[in-house]
Amino acid sequence: MHAKLGAILILSMLALAGTYFKITMFGTIAFVFGTVVALVAVRLVGLGGALIVALVGASYTWVAWGHPYAMLISVLEVLVVGYFARRSDNLALIDVAFWVVLGAPLAFVTYVTALELSWASSAFVALKLSVNGVFNAVFAGLVLGVLPGLLPSTIRRLPKMSYDALLFHTLAFVALIATLALTIADSRDDQRSRLQDVSTFLWFVGNDVLQSLSKDPEAHPTAERYSGRLASMLGAAGDRSGIAGSLTIAKVATDGSIVPLSGEARSFGKTGSVIVRPDGLAIWSPARDRHEILRTRESVYFVSLPVGAVSDMAALRVELRAAPVVDALEASGRWNLLMLTGAMVFVFIASRLLSLQLSTPLRRLSEATGNLPSLIRSGSHGIDLPESAVLEIDQVSASFRDMTGELRQMFIERDELNRTLEARVLERTRQLDLMSQVARQTTNGVVVTDPEGRATWVNEAFERMTGFAASEMIGQVPGHLLQRMAPPDEIMQVMQDGLANRKSFHVEILNHTKGGKPYWIDLQCNPMEDAEGRHIGFIAIQNDVTERMAMQRSLQQSLERLQLSTEVAELGVWSLDPETSRIDWNEQNHRLAGISPGQDIRQEWIARTHPEDAAFIDAKIRELIVRQSGDASFEFRLNHPEKGERTLSSIARAIQENGRLVRITGVTWDVTDERLAADLLKRSLQHNEAILNNVDDAIITIDTRGLIASCNRATELIFGYKTEEMLGKSISMVMPSHHAAQHDRYIGLYQRGGTSRVVGQVGQFEAVRANGEIFPVELAVTEIDAGDGRFFMGILRDITERKKIEKMQSEFLATVNHELRTPLTSIKGTLSLLRSGVAGQLNESGERIVAAALRNAEQLGRMVEEMLDLERMQQGKLEILCTAERADHLVVQAVEMNRVLAGDRKIRIAIGPEPLPEAIVSVDGPRVIQILTNFLSNAIKFSHQGDTIDVRMVLRNGLVRISVIDHGPGIPRDKQSLLFQKFAQLDTSDARLHRGAGLGLAISRELALRMGGRVGLQSDEGEGSEFWAEFPCIDLPSQPVSSPVRAGMQRPLEMMSDERQAGRD
């Protein structure tokens, strides 16, 4: 089915190509050859497939000619011819009958009624289709006659064509191809000649009219003036006024309009396509809204002549309708097609007569030889073979006569030989019966074959061995039934040589029973000869050796596994004969000792082994020989020629047979790396222990029950316990009572899959010393999988002093902040009054001094607010109110709040380049604006006049990231980690110009963390900086989102740390 579908697809493409690559007579009249492939497809894929091929191939005519009627007639042709082709192999005659009876009349009626063509044009098209169809049928018949001989023998399934039909199609094709070529060439010449005449005529008319207008601008030349010349050119007679109506003369005004002088302008300003020939003749065709034949008839030939002397026009245009030219071409074409049809009729009659004349002797010869075998077997002498005037056919008849005479004589001799052989056959039968009795008694399978290897007899043992009955095996090649997989190449070569050269051979091969069970046989095959020494076949004796082969295979596998084990484990195997002192080594043992197989093993081994170790081994071996049994193990040092000194380990065992020691066998392996690794591990443990005992932090490991497994020396100093007092005790001994009571339950929950609050994290807790003092510690716990169990390692640091310092710092900040806020408020109020003119109008110098003082007071106020925020955070009193906010609105607010500051320094803040995406985040809006204001104020301070600060926002993986990018001096990489710490400032020249408290970025980091986000930066020194804040997005489609400006927004404005004149912090 798949092959047939593939053939239909290929044939359809060939048919489509045959239609596309057409041979044109003139205009749209062309010969197409798609039905050649469709008619061939009738024989290749059947009538149904051929109709598909015809439909696909002819579909192009619908596209090219603008109507489906040619396609439908082609499909009908394939249907009718394909149906009657089942009864005849002469496609051409069937196709002629189709076009005469049905095809041509149907095409004529269709083109007259459906396409509204004239009777003459319709008759011309019908005649062209008929000639085209018959030629295609001749071509297809020739292809079907030749194709069976070209196809490979494996796929040659086409019915063969009679010699009569093949000869007819060949003669007809050769004659028609020449006639058709001449007809097409003549039609093309006629078309070129007439177009040249049209071009010459139109140019003549145009020049003549221009000459008349140059003499008399008011002249009105008419088309009738040129009707005689036009009729002569077209070869038309009769009504010249009708011909003159096809000619149009018109002026083209300077404004582009057309002014007809004679006739109606048919192409000017109308939709269509124009083709201009090299001689200046232009051909206008209307738009493709009708079929191609009508488009051709409605086309217009025209020339445009430039105007020189006539001033009221831009050009002169002369047009001629294509219809009379097409009529002239069709008239000439009809005559050519009629001549071609007459030639075709003559060719068909001549080809038919000639093919009958040439094929009749062959048909008679075929009829005469139809019963030749029966006549030969009967010995008849009345065989009459016809003679022919054709030399080759007469020679075939003579050869048949000679051959039949020889065959008749051979049959006579055969009958005589059969009679003389009967006695020999009886004697041979008795001998075979005797052999059969012997063969039936043996347990070996016996099979006798003919010279071609087909079984002629098998014994009962063979049937039992193979599971095949004798009747199933007779006539079959035993190997084809019994060998489901080919034997190895060398075995196959031995068998093939023996059978081909008629020699004996002996092999072991794997066969399979009828049920598929494999079994091994030992096969002895010998040729057989008759009394005259002629080869008459083979006799094969099979012995079942399956059990023996299984034992051999098992032994081989054991040896292979042993060898693989020794190679993978790098084990050297050796043996010692206690009587002869002979030593045997395997290959691995030679490699371990660095001794080549050709060297004296004993001498080289003694020379390379450490003398003390050699003496010790000798004593061990002697002890085994004395005991006659047992094992001995030892290690020794050996100087390898390439690897240097190596340490080898060996185990020896005494082997007895019948109570007597026969050999000592041992294995040896290299333990140098193991000993080095053990020594390295020991030193590493000592090193690690020294490090652990000298660090200031306490390091304690506990098991899954919470019992202390180890601790370092710092643990003793911090907690006041001795190590031996802590080992094996519960870790709760160093915990306050309120924590100790929960510890065991927490470990149990964690091991059952609970969430960890301590493991993998760093936190601050309370611990208790041996004297009962409770003190703060910083604790980091890590889980360790030791293979034989899990452990938890805790690193504790005593942070008592740190807590004291932090407390002092907080108290200092609180005191300073509260002491500064009151006077600052008074100072700012006083300066504001002075600036407003309460004490009188200030001069320009006074204005600058008061403005600078007020600006510094405000800066100091913001620094105080930052320190208060920091204090609130440390005390856990800072309030964070998270609600659903539009992140893009918050960005816009922060930018607008800082534009004034940026404008004062001639710096531009730009949002983009992409529009801000809409994103909803759960944050405290004023605090987010505070973070962005810190970023923007830092960017403004470290940018130069004329710089641009970019503010961007992107969505990625459910997070919204807001970035502030400046083009300032950048930040060294080794300083970046310090910027988000409290009181951190860069020690650079630019930073010293813009000093601040160093708290803005630290506060921003803490605020972002408390809102579930984070902050960070990316910077390269000299290339600017990017500070970013990142928050998770939320999806609240039904919850109203706060607008960019809302009530209560003034609450955090005093808290915004924009630090307009402070340093980056």
Residue pairs with C-beta under 8 A, 6 or more apart in sequence:
4 45
4 49
7 44
7 45
7 49
8 41
8 45
8 49
8 52
8 53
11 37
11 38
11 40
11 41
11 44
11 45
11 49
11 53
12 52
12 53
12 56
12 57
13 56
14 37
14 57
15 34
15 35
15 36
15 37
15 38
15 41
15 53
15 54
15 56
15 57
15 58
16 34
16 56
16 57
16 59
16 60
18 32
18 33
18 34
18 35
18 36
18 37
18 57
19 32
19 33
19 34
19 57
19 58
19 60
19 61
20 60
21 33
22 30
22 31
22 32
22 33
23 30
23 31
23 184
24 30
24 31
24 184
24 188
25 31
25 128
25 183
25 184
25 187
25 188
25 191
25 333
25 336
26 187
26 188
26 190
26 191
26 329
26 333
27 191
27 296
27 326
27 329
28 65
28 292
28 293
28 295
28 296
29 124
29 125
29 128
29 187
29 333
31 128
31 132
31 135
31 180
31 184
32 61
32 132
33 136
33 139
34 54
34 57
34 58
34 60
34 74
35 54
35 57
35 58
35 74
35 77
35 78
35 133
35 136
35 137
35 140
36 136
36 139
36 140
36 143
37 53
37 57
37 140
38 50
38 51
38 53
38 54
38 57
38 58
38 74
38 78
39 50
39 78
39 81
39 82
39 85
39 91
39 95
39 136
39 137
39 140
39 141
40 140
40 143
40 144
40 147
41 49
41 50
41 53
41 54
42 50
42 78
42 81
42 82
42 85
43 85
43 144
43 158
43 159
44 158
45 53
47 79
47 82
47 83
50 78
50 82
51 75
51 78
51 79
51 82
53 78
54 74
54 75
54 77
54 78
55 71
55 75
57 74
58 70
58 71
58 74
58 75
59 71
61 70
61 71
61 74
62 68
62 70
62 71
64 292
65 291
65 292
65 293
66 288
66 290
66 291
66 292
66 295
67 114
67 115
67 291
69 107
69 110
69 111
69 114
69 115
70 129
73 103
73 106
73 107
73 110
73 129
74 133
76 102
76 103
76 106
77 95
77 98
77 99
77 103
77 133
80 94
80 98
80 102
81 91
81 94
81 95
81 98
81 137
84 94
85 91
85 94
88 94
89 141
89 144
89 159
89 161
89 162
89 165
90 141
90 165
90 168
90 169
91 137
91 138
91 140
91 141
91 144
91 169
92 134
92 137
92 138
92 141
92 168
92 169
92 172
92 348
93 348
94 137
95 133
95 134
95 136
95 137
96 134
96 137
96 348
98 133
99 129
99 130
99 133
99 134
100 130
103 129
103 130
103 133
104 126
104 127
104 129
104 130
105 126
107 122
107 125
107 126
107 129
107 130
108 122
108 123
108 125
108 126
111 117
111 121
111 122
111 125
111 126
112 118
112 119
112 122
115 122
115 291
115 293
115 294
116 294
117 125
117 293
117 294
120 327
120 330
120 331
120 334
121 293
121 297
121 330
123 334
124 330
124 333
124 334
124 337
125 293
127 334
127 337
127 338
127 341
128 333
128 337
130 341
131 180
131 337
131 340
131 341
131 344
134 344
135 176
135 180
135 344
138 169
138 172
138 173
138 176
139 173
141 161
141 165
141 168
141 169
142 166
142 169
142 170
142 173
144 158
144 161
145 161
145 165
145 166
145 169
145 170
146 166
147 158
148 156
148 158
148 160
148 161
151 158
162 359
163 358
163 359
163 362
163 363
164 355
164 356
164 359
164 363
165 355
167 351
167 354
167 355
167 358
167 359
168 351
168 352
168 355
171 347
171 350
171 351
171 354
171 355
172 347
172 348
172 351
175 343
175 347
175 350
175 351
176 343
176 344
176 347
179 340
179 343
179 344
179 347
180 340
183 336
183 337
183 339
183 340
186 336
187 329
187 332
187 333
187 336
190 329
190 332
190 333
191 329
194 325
194 328
194 329
195 277
195 281
195 301
195 325
196 279
197 233
198 233
198 281
198 301
198 320
198 325
199 277
199 279
199 280
199 281
199 301
199 303
201 226
201 229
201 230
201 233
201 320
202 281
202 301
202 302
202 303
202 318
202 319
202 320
203 280
203 303
203 305
204 229
205 226
205 247
205 249
205 318
206 303
206 305
206 316
206 318
207 305
208 221
208 226
209 221
209 249
209 261
209 316
209 318
210 305
210 307
210 309
210 310
210 316
212 219
212 221
213 219
213 221
213 309
213 310
213 316
214 308
214 309
214 310
217 310
217 312
220 261
220 262
221 249
221 261
221 262
222 244
222 261
222 262
223 244
223 245
223 247
223 248
223 249
223 262
223 263
224 240
224 241
224 244
226 244
226 247
227 240
227 241
227 243
227 244
227 247
228 240
230 240
230 243
230 244
230 246
230 247
230 320
231 237
231 240
231 243
234 243
234 324
234 325
234 327
234 328
235 328
235 331
236 243
236 324
236 328
243 324
245 263
246 320
246 321
246 323
246 324
247 262
247 263
247 318
247 319
247 320
248 260
248 262
248 263
248 264
248 265
248 266
248 317
248 318
248 319
248 320
249 260
249 261
249 262
249 263
249 316
249 317
249 318
250 258
250 259
250 260
250 261
250 262
250 263
250 265
250 268
250 316
250 317
250 318
250 319
251 258
251 259
251 260
251 261
251 312
251 313
251 315
251 316
251 317
252 258
252 259
252 268
252 304
252 313
252 314
252 315
252 316
252 317
253 259
253 312
253 313
253 314
254 312
254 313
254 314
256 314
258 265
258 268
258 269
258 317
259 313
263 319
265 317
265 319
266 300
266 319
266 321
267 274
267 284
267 300
267 302
267 319
268 317
268 319
270 284
270 286
271 286
271 287
272 284
272 285
272 286
272 287
273 284
273 285
273 287
274 282
274 283
274 284
274 285
275 282
275 283
275 285
276 282
276 283
277 283
280 303
281 301
281 302
281 303
282 301
282 302
282 303
282 304
283 299
283 300
283 301
283 322
284 299
284 300
284 301
284 302
285 295
285 296
285 298
285 299
286 295
286 298
286 299
288 295
290 298
296 322
296 326
297 322
297 323
297 326
298 321
298 322
298 323
299 321
299 322
300 319
300 320
300 321
300 322
301 319
301 320
301 321
301 322
301 325
302 317
302 318
302 319
302 320
303 317
303 318
304 315
304 316
304 317
305 315
305 316
305 317
305 318
306 315
307 313
307 314
307 315
307 316
358 390
361 386
361 388
361 389
361 390
361 393
362 393
364 386
365 385
365 386
365 388
365 393
365 396
365 397
365 400
368 383
368 384
368 385
368 386
369 385
369 400
372 383
372 400
372 404
375 382
375 383
375 404
376 404
376 407
376 408
376 411
377 411
379 408
379 411
379 412
380 408
381 408
383 401
383 404
385 397
385 400
385 401
386 397
387 394
387 397
388 394
388 397
432 457
436 457
436 459
439 446
439 459
439 461
440 459
440 460
440 461
442 459
442 461
443 461
444 461
444 541
444 542
444 543
445 458
445 459
445 461
445 462
445 464
445 465
445 466
445 521
445 541
445 542
445 543
445 544
446 458
446 459
446 461
446 462
446 539
446 540
446 541
446 542
447 455
447 457
447 458
447 459
447 462
447 473
447 478
447 539
447 540
447 542
448 455
448 456
448 457
448 458
448 528
448 537
448 538
448 539
448 540
449 455
449 456
449 477
449 478
449 537
449 538
449 539
449 540
450 456
450 536
450 537
451 535
451 536
451 537
451 538
452 477
453 477
453 478
453 479
453 499
453 538
454 475
454 476
454 477
455 473
455 474
455 475
455 476
455 477
455 478
456 474
456 537
457 470
457 474
458 468
458 470
458 473
458 474
462 473
462 542
463 469
463 470
463 473
465 513
465 519
465 521
465 542
465 544
466 473
466 481
466 482
466 511
466 513
466 514
467 513
467 514
467 515
467 517
468 481
468 513
468 514
472 481
472 514
473 481
478 540
481 514
482 511
482 512
482 513
483 509
483 510
483 511
483 512
484 512
484 516
485 510
486 492
487 495
487 507
487 509
487 510
491 507
491 508
491 509
494 505
494 507
495 505
495 507
495 525
497 503
497 505
498 504
498 505
498 525
499 525
499 538
502 527
502 535
503 527
504 524
504 525
504 526
504 527
505 525
506 522
506 523
506 524
506 525
507 523
508 520
508 521
508 522
508 523
508 545
508 549
509 520
509 521
509 523
510 518
510 519
510 520
511 518
511 519
511 520
511 521
512 518
512 519
513 519
518 546
519 544
519 546
520 544
520 545
520 546
520 548
520 549
521 542
521 543
521 544
521 545
522 542
522 543
522 545
523 540
523 541
523 542
524 540
524 541
525 538
525 539
525 540
525 541
526 538
526 539
526 540
527 535
527 537
527 538
528 535
528 536
528 537
528 538
528 539
529 535
529 536
530 536
565 571
566 572
566 573
566 586
566 588
566 667
567 588
569 669
570 588
570 592
570 669
570 670
571 588
571 667
571 668
571 669
572 585
572 586
572 588
572 589
572 590
572 591
572 592
572 593
572 667
572 668
572 669
573 585
573 586
573 588
573 589
573 665
573 666
573 667
573 668
574 583
574 584
574 585
574 586
574 589
574 665
574 666
574 667
574 668
575 583
575 584
575 663
575 664
575 665
575 666
576 582
576 583
576 621
576 663
576 664
576 665
576 666
577 583
577 662
577 663
578 625
578 661
578 662
578 663
578 664
581 602
583 601
583 602
585 593
585 595
585 597
585 601
587 597
589 668
590 596
590 597
592 646
592 648
592 668
592 669
592 670
593 604
593 605
593 608
593 638
593 640
593 648
594 608
594 640
594 641
594 642
594 643
595 601
595 604
595 605
595 608
605 614
605 638
606 614
608 638
608 639
608 640
608 641
609 617
609 636
609 637
609 638
609 639
610 636
610 637
610 638
610 639
613 634
613 635
613 636
613 637
614 636
616 634
616 636
617 634
617 636
617 650
620 632
620 634
620 652
621 632
621 652
621 664
623 632
624 630
624 632
624 652
624 654
624 664
625 654
625 661
625 664
627 654
628 654
628 656
628 660
628 661
629 654
629 656
629 661
630 653
630 654
631 651
631 652
631 653
631 654
632 651
632 652
632 653
633 649
633 650
633 651
633 652
634 649
634 650
634 652
635 647
635 648
635 649
635 650
635 671
636 647
636 648
636 650
637 645
637 646
637 647
637 648
638 645
638 646
638 647
638 648
639 645
639 646
640 646
646 670
646 672
647 670
647 671
647 672
647 675
648 668
648 669
648 670
648 671
648 672
649 668
649 669
649 671
650 666
650 667
650 668
650 669
651 666
651 667
652 664
652 665
652 666
653 664
653 665
653 666
654 661
654 664
655 661
655 662
655 663
655 664
655 665
656 662
692 699
692 712
692 713
693 712
693 713
693 714
694 713
695 712
695 714
696 714
696 797
697 714
697 795
697 796
697 797
698 711
698 712
698 714
698 715
698 718
698 719
698 795
698 796
698 797
698 798
699 711
699 712
699 714
699 715
699 793
699 794
699 795
699 796
700 708
700 710
700 711
700 715
700 726
700 731
700 793
700 794
700 796
701 708
701 709
701 710
701 711
701 784
701 791
701 792
701 793
701 794
702 708
702 709
702 731
702 791
702 792
702 794
703 709
703 789
703 790
703 791
703 792
704 747
704 751
704 789
704 790
704 791
704 792
705 747
706 730
706 731
706 732
706 743
706 744
706 747
707 728
707 729
707 730
707 731
708 726
708 727
708 728
708 729
708 730
708 731
709 727
709 791
710 727
711 723
711 726
711 727
713 723
715 721
715 723
715 726
715 796
716 722
716 723
718 769
718 796
718 798
719 726
719 734
719 767
719 769
719 770
720 769
720 770
720 771
721 733
721 734
721 770
726 733
730 740
730 743
730 744
731 743
731 794
732 739
732 740
732 743
732 744
733 740
734 767
734 768
734 769
735 743
735 766
735 767
735 768
736 766
736 767
736 768
736 774
739 765
739 766
746 757
746 758
750 756
750 759
758 779
758 781
759 781
759 782
759 783
759 792
760 781
760 782
760 783
761 780
761 781
762 778
762 779
762 780
763 778
763 779
764 776
764 777
764 778
764 779
764 799
765 776
765 777
765 779
766 774
766 775
766 776
766 777
767 774
767 775
767 776
767 777
767 796
768 774
768 775
769 775
775 798
775 800
776 798
776 799
776 800
776 803
777 796
777 797
777 798
777 799
778 796
778 797
778 799
779 794
779 795
779 796
779 797
780 794
780 795
781 792
781 793
781 794
782 792
782 793
782 794
783 790
783 791
783 792
784 790
784 791
784 792
784 793
806 874
810 871
810 874
810 875
813 867
813 870
813 871
814 871
816 867
817 864
817 867
817 868
817 871
820 860
820 864
821 861
821 864
824 857
824 860
824 861
824 864
827 853
827 857
828 854
828 857
828 858
828 861
831 850
831 853
831 854
831 857
832 854
833 839
834 842
834 850
835 842
835 847
835 850
835 851
835 854
842 850
855 1061
856 1061
859 1059
859 1060
859 1061
859 1062
862 1057
862 1058
862 1059
862 1062
863 996
863 997
863 999
863 1062
865 1054
865 1055
865 1057
866 997
866 999
866 1000
866 1003
866 1057
867 997
867 999
869 878
869 999
869 1003
869 1055
869 1057
870 982
870 999
870 1002
870 1003
872 878
873 1003
873 1006
878 1010
880 924
880 927
880 1007
880 1010
880 1011
881 924
882 922
882 923
882 924
882 1011
882 1012
883 922
883 923
883 924
883 925
883 1042
884 920
884 921
884 922
884 1034
884 1036
884 1039
884 1041
884 1042
885 920
885 921
885 922
885 923
885 925
885 928
885 1041
885 1042
886 918
886 919
886 920
886 1041
886 1042
886 1043
886 1044
887 916
887 919
887 920
887 921
887 923
887 928
887 953
887 960
887 962
887 1031
888 916
888 917
888 918
888 919
888 953
889 1042
889 1043
889 1044
890 923
890 925
890 928
890 929
890 932
890 1044
891 911
891 916
891 932
891 951
891 953
891 962
892 911
892 916
892 1044
893 929
893 1044
893 1045
893 1049
894 928
894 929
894 932
894 933
894 936
895 909
895 911
895 932
895 936
895 951
897 929
897 933
897 1056
897 1058
898 909
898 933
898 936
898 937
898 940
898 1058
899 909
901 937
901 940
901 1058
901 1060
902 908
902 909
902 936
902 940
902 949
905 940
905 943
905 945
906 945
906 946
907 940
907 943
907 945
907 946
907 947
907 948
907 949
908 947
908 948
908 949
909 936
909 948
909 949
909 951
910 948
910 949
910 950
910 951
911 951
911 952
912 950
912 951
912 952
914 952
916 953
917 953
917 954
917 955
917 960
919 953
919 955
919 960
919 1033
920 1033
920 1034
920 1035
920 1036
920 1041
921 928
921 960
921 1031
921 1032
921 1033
921 1034
922 1011
922 1012
922 1031
922 1032
922 1034
923 1011
923 1012
923 1013
923 1031
924 1007
924 1011
925 1042
925 1046
925 1049
926 1049
926 1051
926 1052
926 1053
926 1055
926 1056
927 1007
927 1011
927 1052
928 1011
928 1029
928 1031
929 1052
929 1056
930 1003
930 1004
930 1007
930 1052
930 1055
930 1056
930 1057
931 1004
931 1007
931 1008
931 1015
931 1029
932 962
932 964
932 1029
933 1056
933 1057
933 1058
934 1000
934 1001
934 1003
934 1004
934 1057
934 1058
934 1059
935 964
935 1004
935 1027
935 1029
936 949
936 951
936 964
936 1058
937 1000
937 1057
937 1058
937 1059
937 1060
937 1062
938 966
938 1000
938 1001
938 1027
938 1059
938 1064
938 1065
939 949
939 964
939 965
939 966
939 968
939 1025
939 1027
940 949
940 1060
941 994
941 1059
941 1060
941 1061
941 1062
941 1063
941 1064
942 966
942 968
942 969
942 990
942 994
942 1025
942 1064
943 949
943 966
943 967
943 968
944 967
944 968
947 966
947 967
947 968
948 967
949 964
949 965
949 966
949 967
950 963
950 964
950 965
951 962
951 963
951 964
951 965
952 962
952 963
952 965
953 960
953 961
953 962
953 963
954 960
954 961
954 963
955 1033
958 1032
958 1033
959 1030
959 1031
959 1032
959 1033
960 1030
960 1031
960 1032
960 1033
961 1028
961 1029
961 1030
962 1028
962 1029
962 1030
963 1026
963 1027
963 1028
964 1026
964 1027
964 1028
965 1024
965 1025
965 1026
966 1024
966 1025
967 1023
967 1024
968 990
968 1024
968 1025
969 988
969 990
969 1021
969 1022
969 1024
970 1019
970 1020
970 1021
970 1022
970 1023
970 1024
970 1025
971 979
971 986
971 1017
971 1019
971 1021
971 1025
972 1021
973 1019
973 1020
973 1021
975 986
976 1017
976 1019
978 984
978 986
979 986
979 1001
979 1017
979 1064
979 1065
980 1001
980 1002
980 1004
980 1005
980 1015
981 1002
982 998
982 999
982 1002
983 997
983 998
983 999
983 1002
984 998
984 1001
984 1002
984 1065
985 991
985 995
985 996
985 998
985 1063
985 1064
985 1065
986 1063
986 1064
991 1063
991 1064
992 1063
993 1063
994 1061
994 1062
994 1063
994 1064
995 1062
995 1063
996 1059
996 1062
996 1063
996 1064
996 1065
997 1062
997 1065
998 1063
998 1065
999 1057
999 1065
1000 1057
1000 1059
1000 1062
1000 1065
1001 1015
1001 1027
1001 1064
1001 1065
1002 1065
1003 1057
1004 1015
1004 1029
1004 1057
1005 1014
1005 1015
1008 1014
1008 1015
1008 1029
1008 1030
1008 1031
1011 1031
1012 1031
1012 1032
1013 1029
1013 1030
1013 1031
1013 1032
1014 1029
1014 1030
1015 1027
1015 1028
1015 1029
1015 1030
1016 1027
1016 1028
1016 1030
1017 1025
1017 1026
1017 1027
1017 1028
1018 1025
1018 1026
1018 1028
1019 1025
1019 1026
1059 1065
